[in-house]
Amino acid sequence: MKEEDKALSDEDKRALRGIANELEQDSEHLTDPNVKAVTEGSQRIGESQQQLDAIDNDALYDYKKEWHALSQQFEKTMRKMMDELSSQAEDK
């Protein structure tokens, strides 16, 4: 993002910092995953996707494209974690 700094408005920069901070907090919650943390992480990814899509700046096109790919991969991983957590809960 530093390469695109001049092409971003102050508002875009604030929005991107906010998204990054929220995702960092969520990643901390997932160090010891449970159903609630995984569910909240999934919701935050969706919200972050919407926030990123709302930033109308061509300088972010490649980042948005990469983000879409990463979020799809993350969603698959989250589903797998949910399945594993549900399986562990059933075994108890």
Salt bridges, closest charged atoms under 4 A:
ASP5 OD1 - LYS13 NZ 3.25
GLU22 OE1 - ARG44 NH1 3.70
ASP26 OD2 - ARG44 NE 3.13
GLU40 OE2 - LYS36 NZ 3.97
GLU47 OE1 - ARG44 NH1 2.97
ASP53 OD1 - HIS68 NE2 3.20
GLU75 OE2 - ARG79 NH2 2.54
